[in-house]
């Protein structure tokens, strides 16, 4: 696999993460219209499916951070 193929695959993966991140952000915005999820009591009483949205958002965000933090992608292992 050459460098160009590696980059194409990495950017395709990044695009998937970014698209999902935007979708989760829209869901979070909808949650914020219902209640202030940043208040501790409200956050602690969220239903599991609503907490799952926040967890998924954080995981996608972390994946994007990992992508940008990746340094030596072309160095052989």
VEXVEX-620805 format. One record per atom (N, C-alpha, C, CB): z, y, x. Coordinates in nm, 3 decimals. Each point is the difference from the previous one (the first is absolute). Glycine has a CB too. Layout:
REM residues N
<rec><z>Z</z><y>Y</y><x>X</x></rec>
...
This chain:
REM residues 77
<rec><z>0.000</z><y>-0.117</y><x>0.085</x></rec>
<rec><z>0.000</z><y>0.117</y><x>-0.085</x></rec>
<rec><z>0.000</z><y>0.124</y><x>0.091</x></rec>
<rec><z>0.124</z><y>-0.125</y><x>-0.189</x></rec>
<rec><z>-0.214</z><y>0.219</y><x>0.162</x></rec>
<rec><z>-0.006</z><y>0.118</y><x>0.085</x></rec>
<rec><z>0.087</z><y>0.113</y><x>-0.056</x></rec>
<rec><z>-0.231</z><y>-0.067</y><x>0.071</x></rec>
<rec><z>0.241</z><y>0.175</y><x>0.004</x></rec>
<rec><z>0.086</z><y>0.112</y><x>-0.037</x></rec>
<rec><z>-0.040</z><y>0.063</y><x>-0.134</x></rec>
<rec><z>0.038</z><y>0.043</y><x>0.243</x></rec>
<rec><z>-0.167</z><y>-0.033</y><x>-0.266</x></rec>
<rec><z>-0.048</z><y>0.061</y><x>-0.124</x></rec>
<rec><z>0.043</z><y>-0.083</y><x>-0.120</x></rec>
<rec><z>-0.196</z><y>0.097</y><x>0.123</x></rec>
<rec><z>0.183</z><y>-0.228</y><x>-0.114</x></rec>
<rec><z>0.041</z><y>-0.088</y><x>-0.110</x></rec>
<rec><z>0.150</z><y>0.012</y><x>-0.025</x></rec>
<rec><z>-0.188</z><y>-0.157</y><x>0.056</x></rec>
<rec><z>0.264</z><y>0.162</y><x>0.051</x></rec>
<rec><z>0.146</z><y>0.014</y><x>-0.013</x></rec>
<rec><z>0.034</z><y>0.130</y><x>-0.072</x></rec>
<rec><z>0.034</z><y>-0.134</y><x>0.211</x></rec>
<rec><z>-0.098</z><y>0.242</y><x>-0.170</x></rec>
<rec><z>0.026</z><y>0.129</y><x>-0.064</x></rec>
<rec><z>-0.039</z><y>0.001</y><x>-0.147</x></rec>
<rec><z>-0.036</z><y>0.110</y><x>0.220</x></rec>
<rec><z>-0.078</z><y>-0.169</y><x>-0.252</x></rec>
<rec><z>-0.043</z><y>-0.008</y><x>-0.139</x></rec>
<rec><z>0.102</z><y>-0.076</y><x>-0.085</x></rec>
<rec><z>-0.240</z><y>0.009</y><x>0.074</x></rec>
<rec><z>0.289</z><y>-0.120</y><x>-0.023</x></rec>
<rec><z>0.099</z><y>-0.078</y><x>-0.073</x></rec>
<rec><z>0.130</z><y>0.078</y><x>-0.017</x></rec>
<rec><z>-0.103</z><y>-0.211</y><x>0.088</x></rec>
<rec><z>0.145</z><y>0.277</y><x>0.018</x></rec>
<rec><z>0.124</z><y>0.078</y><x>-0.007</x></rec>
<rec><z>-0.011</z><y>0.115</y><x>-0.099</x></rec>
<rec><z>0.048</z><y>-0.060</y><x>0.237</x></rec>
<rec><z>-0.162</z><y>0.130</y><x>-0.236</x></rec>
<rec><z>-0.018</z><y>0.111</y><x>-0.093</x></rec>
<rec><z>-0.014</z><y>-0.049</y><x>-0.144</x></rec>
<rec><z>-0.107</z><y>0.132</y><x>0.184</x></rec>
<rec><z>0.048</z><y>-0.247</y><x>-0.204</x></rec>
<rec><z>-0.010</z><y>-0.057</y><x>-0.134</x></rec>
<rec><z>0.140</z><y>-0.033</y><x>-0.052</x></rec>
<rec><z>-0.230</z><y>-0.095</y><x>0.052</x></rec>
<rec><z>0.313</z><y>0.039</y><x>0.035</x></rec>
<rec><z>0.138</z><y>-0.031</y><x>-0.038</x></rec>
<rec><z>0.078</z><y>0.128</y><x>-0.029</x></rec>
<rec><z>-0.009</z><y>-0.210</y><x>0.140</x></rec>
<rec><z>-0.012</z><y>0.311</y><x>-0.057</x></rec>
<rec><z>0.066</z><y>0.129</y><x>-0.021</x></rec>
<rec><z>-0.040</z><y>0.060</y><x>-0.134</x></rec>
<rec><z>0.006</z><y>0.037</y><x>0.248</x></rec>
<rec><z>-0.132</z><y>-0.047</y><x>-0.281</x></rec>
<rec><z>-0.048</z><y>0.055</y><x>-0.127</x></rec>
<rec><z>0.067</z><y>-0.070</y><x>-0.119</x></rec>
<rec><z>-0.220</z><y>0.056</y><x>0.109</x></rec>
<rec><z>0.237</z><y>-0.187</y><x>-0.100</x></rec>
<rec><z>0.068</z><y>-0.074</y><x>-0.107</x></rec>
<rec><z>0.145</z><y>0.047</y><x>-0.015</x></rec>
<rec><z>-0.150</z><y>-0.199</y><x>0.044</x></rec>
<rec><z>0.217</z><y>0.215</y><x>0.069</x></rec>
<rec><z>0.139</z><y>0.047</y><x>-0.004</x></rec>
<rec><z>0.008</z><y>0.140</y><x>-0.059</x></rec>
<rec><z>0.053</z><y>-0.142</y><x>0.200</x></rec>
<rec><z>-0.144</z><y>0.229</y><x>-0.160</x></rec>
<rec><z>0.002</z><y>0.137</y><x>-0.048</x></rec>
<rec><z>-0.030</z><y>0.008</y><x>-0.150</x></rec>
<rec><z>-0.071</z><y>0.076</y><x>0.227</x></rec>
<rec><z>-0.024</z><y>-0.155</y><x>-0.273</x></rec>
<rec><z>-0.032</z><y>-0.004</y><x>-0.143</x></rec>
<rec><z>0.121</z><y>-0.047</y><x>-0.081</x></rec>
<rec><z>-0.242</z><y>-0.046</y><x>0.054</x></rec>
<rec><z>0.306</z><y>-0.059</y><x>-0.007</x></rec>
<rec><z>0.119</z><y>-0.051</y><x>-0.069</x></rec>
<rec><z>0.113</z><y>0.103</y><x>0.004</x></rec>
<rec><z>-0.066</z><y>-0.236</y><x>0.060</x></rec>
<rec><z>0.081</z><y>0.304</y><x>0.051</x></rec>
<rec><z>0.103</z><y>0.102</y><x>0.014</x></rec>
<rec><z>-0.019</z><y>0.110</y><x>-0.104</x></rec>
<rec><z>0.019</z><y>-0.051</y><x>0.246</x></rec>
<rec><z>-0.143</z><y>0.094</y><x>-0.264</x></rec>
<rec><z>-0.029</z><y>0.104</y><x>-0.100</x></rec>
<rec><z>0.033</z><y>-0.049</y><x>-0.140</x></rec>
<rec><z>-0.180</z><y>0.092</y><x>0.147</x></rec>
<rec><z>0.148</z><y>-0.217</y><x>-0.176</x></rec>
<rec><z>0.027</z><y>-0.055</y><x>-0.134</x></rec>
<rec><z>0.151</z><y>-0.010</y><x>-0.025</x></rec>
<rec><z>-0.216</z><y>-0.129</y><x>0.011</x></rec>
<rec><z>0.291</z><y>0.085</y><x>0.091</x></rec>
<rec><z>0.145</z><y>-0.007</y><x>-0.015</x></rec>
<rec><z>0.059</z><y>0.140</y><x>-0.017</x></rec>
<rec><z>0.004</z><y>-0.210</y><x>0.138</x></rec>
<rec><z>-0.059</z><y>0.308</y><x>-0.068</x></rec>
<rec><z>0.048</z><y>0.138</y><x>-0.012</x></rec>
<rec><z>-0.019</z><y>0.050</y><x>-0.143</x></rec>
<rec><z>-0.054</z><y>0.042</y><x>0.243</x></rec>
<rec><z>-0.057</z><y>-0.075</y><x>-0.304</x></rec>
<rec><z>-0.024</z><y>0.039</y><x>-0.139</x></rec>
<rec><z>0.104</z><y>-0.063</y><x>-0.093</x></rec>
<rec><z>-0.245</z><y>0.022</y><x>0.049</x></rec>
<rec><z>0.278</z><y>-0.148</y><x>-0.023</x></rec>
<rec><z>0.103</z><y>-0.067</y><x>-0.081</x></rec>
<rec><z>0.137</z><y>0.065</y><x>0.020</x></rec>
<rec><z>-0.130</z><y>-0.215</y><x>0.017</x></rec>
<rec><z>0.160</z><y>0.253</y><x>0.106</x></rec>
<rec><z>0.127</z><y>0.067</y><x>0.029</x></rec>
<rec><z>0.004</z><y>0.135</y><x>-0.070</x></rec>
<rec><z>0.015</z><y>-0.117</y><x>0.223</x></rec>
<rec><z>-0.125</z><y>0.189</y><x>-0.223</x></rec>
<rec><z>-0.006</z><y>0.128</y><x>-0.071</x></rec>
<rec><z>0.028</z><y>-0.019</y><x>-0.149</x></rec>
<rec><z>-0.165</z><y>0.086</y><x>0.168</x></rec>
<rec><z>0.116</z><y>-0.195</y><x>-0.224</x></rec>
<rec><z>0.027</z><y>-0.030</y><x>-0.141</x></rec>
<rec><z>0.149</z><y>-0.029</y><x>-0.021</x></rec>
<rec><z>-0.234</z><y>-0.091</y><x>-0.027</x></rec>
<rec><z>0.294</z><y>0.018</y><x>0.120</x></rec>
<rec><z>0.144</z><y>-0.026</y><x>-0.008</x></rec>
<rec><z>0.079</z><y>0.130</y><x>0.004</x></rec>
<rec><z>-0.035</z><y>-0.223</y><x>0.111</x></rec>
<rec><z>-0.009</z><y>0.316</y><x>-0.027</x></rec>
<rec><z>0.070</z><y>0.128</y><x>0.012</x></rec>
<rec><z>-0.011</z><y>0.084</y><x>-0.126</x></rec>
<rec><z>-0.045</z><y>-0.006</y><x>0.244</x></rec>
<rec><z>-0.060</z><y>-0.014</y><x>-0.321</x></rec>
<rec><z>-0.012</z><y>0.071</y><x>-0.128</x></rec>
<rec><z>0.104</z><y>-0.051</y><x>-0.100</x></rec>
<rec><z>-0.246</z><y>0.033</y><x>0.043</x></rec>
<rec><z>0.281</z><y>-0.161</y><x>-0.030</x></rec>
<rec><z>0.099</z><y>-0.060</y><x>-0.090</x></rec>
<rec><z>0.142</z><y>0.040</y><x>0.038</x></rec>
<rec><z>-0.155</z><y>-0.193</y><x>-0.037</x></rec>
<rec><z>0.184</z><y>0.190</y><x>0.168</x></rec>
<rec><z>0.135</z><y>0.031</y><x>0.047</x></rec>
<rec><z>-0.005</z><y>0.033</y><x>0.148</x></rec>
<rec><z>0.104</z><y>-0.151</y><x>-0.175</x></rec>
<rec><z>0.004</z><y>0.211</y><x>0.223</x></rec>
<rec><z>0.008</z><y>0.034</y><x>0.141</x></rec>
<rec><z>0.049</z><y>-0.123</y><x>0.078</x></rec>
<rec><z>0.047</z><y>0.246</y><x>-0.055</x></rec>
<rec><z>-0.140</z><y>-0.322</y><x>0.107</x></rec>
<rec><z>0.034</z><y>-0.125</y><x>0.069</x></rec>
<rec><z>0.068</z><y>0.026</y><x>0.135</x></rec>
<rec><z>-0.193</z><y>-0.111</y><x>-0.114</x></rec>
<rec><z>0.198</z><y>0.238</y><x>0.155</x></rec>
<rec><z>0.066</z><y>0.034</y><x>0.126</x></rec>
<rec><z>0.150</z><y>0.020</y><x>-0.017</x></rec>
<rec><z>-0.213</z><y>0.105</y><x>0.077</x></rec>
<rec><z>0.261</z><y>-0.100</y><x>-0.200</x></rec>
<rec><z>0.144</z><y>0.005</y><x>-0.025</x></rec>
<rec><z>0.055</z><y>-0.141</y><x>0.019</x></rec>
<rec><z>-0.022</z><y>0.196</y><x>-0.162</x></rec>
<rec><z>0.135</z><y>-0.205</y><x>0.228</x></rec>
<rec><z>0.055</z><y>-0.130</y><x>0.036</x></rec>
<rec><z>0.025</z><y>-0.089</y><x>-0.122</x></rec>
<rec><z>0.104</z><y>0.107</y><x>0.198</x></rec>
<rec><z>-0.042</z><y>-0.053</y><x>-0.302</x></rec>
<rec><z>0.029</z><y>-0.082</y><x>-0.118</x></rec>
<rec><z>-0.129</z><y>-0.051</y><x>-0.065</x></rec>
<rec><z>0.211</z><y>0.131</y><x>-0.037</x></rec>
<rec><z>-0.308</z><y>-0.041</y><x>0.024</x></rec>
<rec><z>-0.128</z><y>-0.038</y><x>-0.061</x></rec>
<rec><z>-0.068</z><y>-0.107</y><x>0.083</x></rec>
<rec><z>-0.023</z><y>0.229</y><x>-0.098</x></rec>
<rec><z>0.020</z><y>-0.209</y><x>0.228</x></rec>
<rec><z>-0.063</z><y>-0.097</y><x>0.090</x></rec>
<rec><z>0.068</z><y>-0.137</y><x>-0.011</x></rec>
<rec><z>-0.064</z><y>0.187</y><x>0.156</x></rec>
<rec><z>0.197</z><y>-0.186</y><x>-0.157</x></rec>
<rec><z>0.075</z><y>-0.126</y><x>-0.005</x></rec>
<rec><z>-0.018</z><y>-0.074</y><x>-0.131</x></rec>
<rec><z>0.165</z><y>0.102</y><x>0.154</x></rec>
<rec><z>-0.205</z><y>-0.033</y><x>-0.259</x></rec>
<rec><z>-0.016</z><y>-0.066</y><x>-0.131</x></rec>
<rec><z>-0.147</z><y>-0.028</y><x>-0.034</x></rec>
<rec><z>0.209</z><y>0.115</y><x>-0.075</x></rec>
<rec><z>-0.299</z><y>-0.095</y><x>0.170</x></rec>
<rec><z>-0.141</z><y>-0.030</y><x>-0.026</x></rec>
<rec><z>-0.020</z><y>-0.149</y><x>-0.024</x></rec>
<rec><z>-0.068</z><y>0.195</y><x>0.142</x></rec>
<rec><z>-0.024</z><y>-0.226</y><x>-0.230</x></rec>
<rec><z>-0.036</z><y>-0.139</y><x>-0.025</x></rec>
<rec><z>-0.068</z><y>-0.056</y><x>0.125</x></rec>
<rec><z>-0.024</z><y>0.042</y><x>-0.250</x></rec>
<rec><z>0.033</z><y>-0.172</y><x>0.272</x></rec>
<rec><z>-0.058</z><y>-0.062</y><x>0.119</x></rec>
<rec><z>-0.150</z><y>0.030</y><x>0.017</x></rec>
<rec><z>0.171</z><y>-0.179</y><x>-0.022</x></rec>
<rec><z>-0.247</z><y>0.182</y><x>-0.087</x></rec>
<rec><z>-0.144</z><y>0.025</y><x>0.014</x></rec>
<rec><z>-0.029</z><y>0.143</y><x>0.046</x></rec>
<rec><z>-0.041</z><y>-0.169</y><x>-0.180</x></rec>
<rec><z>0.129</z><y>0.262</y><x>0.145</x></rec>
<rec><z>-0.018</z><y>0.139</y><x>0.046</x></rec>
<rec><z>0.042</z><y>0.014</y><x>0.145</x></rec>
<rec><z>0.039</z><y>0.083</y><x>-0.233</x></rec>
<rec><z>0.065</z><y>-0.155</y><x>0.272</x></rec>
<rec><z>0.039</z><y>-0.001</y><x>0.141</x></rec>
<rec><z>-0.108</z><y>-0.065</y><x>0.086</x></rec>
<rec><z>0.243</z><y>-0.010</y><x>-0.067</x></rec>
<rec><z>-0.309</z><y>-0.089</y><x>0.012</x></rec>
<rec><z>-0.107</z><y>-0.069</y><x>0.073</x></rec>
<rec><z>-0.113</z><y>0.097</y><x>0.034</x></rec>
<rec><z>0.058</z><y>-0.215</y><x>-0.118</x></rec>
<rec><z>-0.084</z><y>0.311</y><x>0.031</x></rec>
<rec><z>-0.104</z><y>0.102</y><x>0.028</x></rec>
<rec><z>0.040</z><y>0.079</y><x>0.125</x></rec>
<rec><z>-0.059</z><y>0.017</y><x>-0.247</x></rec>
<rec><z>0.185</z><y>0.023</y><x>0.253</x></rec>
<rec><z>0.047</z><y>0.077</y><x>0.115</x></rec>
<rec><z>-0.004</z><y>-0.084</y><x>0.128</x></rec>
<rec><z>0.146</z><y>0.135</y><x>-0.153</x></rec>
<rec><z>-0.104</z><y>-0.261</y><x>0.142</x></rec>
<rec><z>-0.004</z><y>-0.089</y><x>0.117</x></rec>
<rec><z>-0.143</z><y>-0.019</y><x>0.049</x></rec>
<rec><z>0.206</z><y>-0.117</y><x>-0.083</x></rec>
<rec><z>-0.298</z><y>0.096</y><x>-0.009</x></rec>
<rec><z>-0.140</z><y>-0.021</y><x>0.038</x></rec>
<rec><z>-0.057</z><y>0.125</y><x>0.066</x></rec>
<rec><z>-0.028</z><y>-0.163</y><x>-0.191</x></rec>
<rec><z>0.064</z><y>0.280</y><x>0.138</x></rec>
<rec><z>-0.046</z><y>0.126</y><x>0.060</x></rec>
<rec><z>0.049</z><y>0.009</y><x>0.145</x></rec>
<rec><z>0.002</z><y>0.113</y><x>-0.227</x></rec>
<rec><z>0.126</z><y>-0.142</y><x>0.249</x></rec>
<rec><z>0.055</z><y>0.008</y><x>0.135</x></rec>
<rec><z>-0.065</z><y>-0.100</y><x>0.095</x></rec>
<rec><z>0.216</z><y>0.077</y><x>-0.099</x></rec>
<rec><z>-0.247</z><y>-0.195</y><x>0.050</x></rec>
<rec><z>-0.065</z><y>-0.101</y><x>0.085</x></rec>
<rec><z>-0.140</z><y>0.044</y><x>0.039</x></rec>
<rec><z>0.134</z><y>-0.180</y><x>-0.111</x></rec>
<rec><z>-0.209</z><y>0.237</y><x>0.017</x></rec>
<rec><z>-0.135</z><y>0.049</y><x>0.032</x></rec>
<rec><z>0.008</z><y>0.116</y><x>0.097</x></rec>
<rec><z>-0.083</z><y>-0.073</y><x>-0.225</x></rec>
<rec><z>0.181</z><y>0.161</y><x>0.203</x></rec>
<rec><z>0.018</z><y>0.114</y><x>0.089</x></rec>
<rec><z>0.031</z><y>-0.049</y><x>0.142</x></rec>
<rec><z>0.082</z><y>0.140</y><x>-0.193</x></rec>
<rec><z>0.004</z><y>-0.239</y><x>0.204</x></rec>
<rec><z>0.035</z><y>-0.057</y><x>0.130</x></rec>
<rec><z>-0.122</z><y>-0.064</y><x>0.067</x></rec>
<rec><z>0.234</z><y>-0.040</y><x>-0.083</x></rec>
<rec><z>-0.320</z><y>-0.023</y><x>0.005</x></rec>
<rec><z>-0.121</z><y>-0.062</y><x>0.055</x></rec>
<rec><z>-0.092</z><y>0.106</y><x>0.059</x></rec>
<rec><z>0.018</z><y>-0.186</y><x>-0.168</x></rec>
<rec><z>-0.028</z><y>0.299</y><x>0.100</x></rec>
<rec><z>-0.084</z><y>0.109</y><x>0.052</x></rec>
<rec><z>0.062</z><y>0.058</y><x>0.127</x></rec>
<rec><z>-0.080</z><y>0.053</y><x>-0.234</x></rec>
<rec><z>0.212</z><y>-0.038</y><x>0.234</x></rec>
<rec><z>0.068</z><y>0.047</y><x>0.121</x></rec>
<rec><z>-0.024</z><y>-0.097</y><x>0.116</x></rec>
<rec><z>0.175</z><y>0.113</y><x>-0.141</x></rec>
<rec><z>-0.167</z><y>-0.241</y><x>0.114</x></rec>
<rec><z>-0.026</z><y>-0.100</y><x>0.104</x></rec>
<rec><z>-0.141</z><y>0.013</y><x>0.055</x></rec>
<rec><z>0.163</z><y>-0.155</y><x>-0.110</x></rec>
<rec><z>-0.258</z><y>0.180</y><x>0.021</x></rec>
<rec><z>-0.139</z><y>0.015</y><x>0.043</x></rec>
<rec><z>-0.012</z><y>0.116</y><x>0.098</x></rec>
<rec><z>-0.079</z><y>-0.094</y><x>-0.219</x></rec>
<rec><z>0.137</z><y>0.207</y><x>0.185</x></rec>
<rec><z>-0.011</z><y>0.116</y><x>0.087</x></rec>
<rec><z>0.085</z><y>-0.011</y><x>0.125</x></rec>
<rec><z>-0.048</z><y>0.135</y><x>-0.201</x></rec>
<rec><z>0.148</z><y>-0.221</y><x>0.196</x></rec>
<rec><z>0.087</z><y>-0.019</y><x>0.117</x></rec>
<rec><z>-0.055</z><y>-0.104</y><x>0.096</x></rec>
<rec><z>0.193</z><y>0.063</y><x>-0.140</x></rec>
<rec><z>-0.295</z><y>-0.137</y><x>0.098</x></rec>
<rec><z>-0.061</z><y>-0.104</y><x>0.082</x></rec>
<rec><z>-0.071</z><y>0.064</y><x>0.117</x></rec>
<rec><z>-0.028</z><y>-0.150</y><x>-0.200</x></rec>
<rec><z>0.061</z><y>0.105</y><x>0.322</x></rec>
<rec><z>-0.055</z><y>0.066</y><x>0.118</x></rec>
<rec><z>-0.110</z><y>-0.080</y><x>0.067</x></rec>
<rec><z>0.219</z><y>0.106</y><x>0.033</x></rec>
<rec><z>-0.190</z><y>-0.216</y><x>0.019</x></rec>
<rec><z>-0.096</z><y>-0.073</y><x>0.082</x></rec>
<rec><z>-0.072</z><y>-0.108</y><x>-0.080</x></rec>
<rec><z>0.143</z><y>0.045</y><x>0.200</x></rec>
<rec><z>-0.227</z><y>-0.004</y><x>-0.294</x></rec>
<rec><z>-0.066</z><y>-0.100</y><x>-0.085</x></rec>
<rec><z>-0.109</z><y>-0.076</y><x>0.073</x></rec>
<rec><z>0.050</z><y>0.142</y><x>-0.195</x></rec>
<rec><z>-0.095</z><y>-0.089</y><x>0.307</x></rec>
<rec><z>-0.107</z><y>-0.068</y><x>0.071</x></rec>
<rec><z>0.050</z><y>-0.074</y><x>0.125</x></rec>
<rec><z>-0.157</z><y>0.175</y><x>-0.085</x></rec>
<rec><z>0.286</z><y>-0.172</y><x>0.107</x></rec>
<rec><z>0.055</z><y>-0.069</y><x>0.116</x></rec>
<rec><z>0.012</z><y>-0.149</y><x>-0.033</x></rec>
<rec><z>0.126</z><y>0.208</y><x>0.073</x></rec>
<rec><z>-0.180</z><y>-0.293</y><x>0.013</x></rec>
<rec><z>0.010</z><y>-0.145</y><x>-0.026</x></rec>
<rec><z>0.146</z><y>-0.045</y><x>0.001</x></rec>
<rec><z>-0.226</z><y>-0.035</y><x>0.104</x></rec>
<rec><z>0.259</z><y>-0.061</y><x>-0.187</x></rec>
<rec><z>0.139</z><y>-0.051</y><x>-0.005</x></rec>
<rec><z>0.025</z><y>-0.097</y><x>0.111</x></rec>
<rec><z>0.004</z><y>0.029</y><x>-0.245</x></rec>
